[in-house]
Amino acid sequence: MFTVDDYYNEIPQYKNLETAQFKKVFDFLIEPESLMKMFVANDAFKAAALDGVVNDLELKFPALFQKDVEKNCVGSMIQFIMEQFGYELEQNEIPIKNSQLFTKASRYNKVSNGNYVLENTIRKVNVSVLREFLKKELKD
């Protein structure tokens, strides 16, 4: 599996944010539940991938994301992660709903199988329950 070190090696412009907190953010983003939420927000709801996890991020890391560079780093992490699963950037500046800190993010287009596949080896996610949850979360 790819790691936060792979991210910082490929995207060196955020090396100054290579802190324990941002490593925890990356680890959170690659958890199977977070990945599923990003994929569903992106694919099923045609929203920004960040929309699937933005509320969880803000609750889990309340002291972060005060500066634009920190928010941009999260967006960059999500793009890196989505690319590992065969997505490419489709559209920037998609409005983020229900966020206190983030205003816009990106949506991605699935173009290949990528280098990794999300398998339900840790916990099976009930997709219909997840969809209902995200519908409520992404409502205007």
C-alpha positions in Angstrom: 0.0 0.0 0.0 1.2 3.5 -0.7 2.1 5.7 2.3 2.3 9.3 3.4 6.0 9.2 2.6 5.1 8.3 -1.0 2.9 11.3 -1.1 5.5 13.7 0.3 8.1 12.3 -2.1 5.9 12.8 -5.1 4.5 16.2 -3.9 7.4 17.9 -2.3 5.8 21.4 -2.2 4.0 20.4 1.0 7.1 19.0 2.8 6.9 21.9 5.2 3.6 20.3 6.4 5.2 16.9 7.0 4.1 16.8 10.6 2.6 14.1 12.8 -0.8 15.8 12.5 -0.8 15.8 8.7 0.5 12.2 8.6 -2.6 11.4 10.7 -4.8 13.2 8.2 -3.3 11.1 5.4 -3.8 7.9 7.4 -7.4 8.9 8.0 -8.0 9.6 4.3 -6.7 6.1 3.3 -8.9 4.2 5.8 -11.3 2.0 3.9 -14.4 3.9 5.3 -12.9 7.2 4.2 -12.0 5.9 0.8 -15.6 4.5 0.3 -17.1 7.9 1.4 -14.9 9.8 -1.1 -15.7 7.3 -3.9 -19.4 7.5 -3.3 -19.4 11.3 -3.0 -17.4 11.5 -6.2 -19.0 8.8 -8.3 -22.6 8.4 -7.1 -23.3 12.0 -6.2 -21.0 13.8 -8.7 -19.8 15.9 -5.8 -16.2 16.6 -4.8 -14.5 13.6 -3.3 -13.7 15.8 -0.2 -17.5 16.1 0.4 -17.6 12.5 1.5 -15.2 13.1 4.4 -15.1 16.8 5.1 -17.3 16.7 8.2 -15.2 13.8 9.7 -12.0 15.7 8.9 -13.2 18.9 10.7 -14.4 16.9 13.7 -11.3 14.7 14.0 -8.8 17.5 13.4 -10.4 20.7 14.7 -7.2 22.7 15.1 -6.1 22.1 11.5 -7.1 23.7 8.2 -7.0 27.3 9.3 -4.6 28.3 6.6 -5.2 28.0 2.9 -1.9 26.0 2.4 -3.2 23.4 4.9 -6.5 23.1 3.0 -4.6 22.9 -0.3 -2.4 20.1 1.2 -5.5 18.1 2.0 -6.8 18.6 -1.5 -3.5 17.5 -2.9 -3.5 14.4 -0.6 -7.0 13.5 -1.9 -5.9 13.9 -5.5 -2.8 11.7 -4.9 -5.0 9.0 -3.3 -7.7 9.1 -6.0 -4.9 8.7 -8.7 -3.7 5.6 -7.0 -7.2 4.1 -7.5 -7.3 5.0 -11.2 -8.9 8.5 -11.1 -7.8 11.6 -12.9 -8.8 15.2 -12.2 -12.1 16.1 -13.9 -13.1 19.4 -12.4 -11.7 21.9 -9.9 -13.6 24.4 -7.7 -16.7 22.2 -6.9 -18.5 23.9 -4.0 -18.3 22.0 -0.8 -21.5 21.7 1.2 -21.8 21.6 4.9 -18.3 22.6 5.7 -17.1 25.2 8.2 -13.6 25.5 6.7 -13.5 24.2 3.1 -15.3 26.1 0.3 -14.3 24.2 -2.8 -12.6 21.0 -3.9 -12.1 18.7 -6.9 -14.1 15.9 -8.6 -12.4 13.0 -10.4 -13.1 10.7 -13.4 -12.3 7.0 -13.1 -10.1 6.2 -16.1 -8.4 3.0 -15.2 -8.2 0.3 -12.5 -5.3 2.1 -10.9 -2.6 0.6 -8.8 -4.9 -0.3 -5.9 -8.3 -1.7 -5.3 -10.5 -1.1 -2.2 -11.5 -4.5 -0.8 -13.9 -5.0 2.1 -11.4 -6.9 4.2 -11.6 -4.8 7.3 -15.3 -4.1 7.6 -18.1 -4.6 5.1 -19.8 -1.3 4.3 -23.6 -1.4 3.7 -23.7 0.7 0.5 -27.4 1.6 0.8 -26.9 2.9 4.3 -23.8 4.8 3.2 -25.7 6.4 0.3 -28.5 7.5 2.6 -26.0 9.0 5.1 -24.2 10.9 2.3 -27.5 12.1 0.8 -28.3 13.7 4.1 -24.7 15.1 4.5 -24.6 16.5 1.0 -28.0 18.2 1.0 -27.9 22.0 0.5 
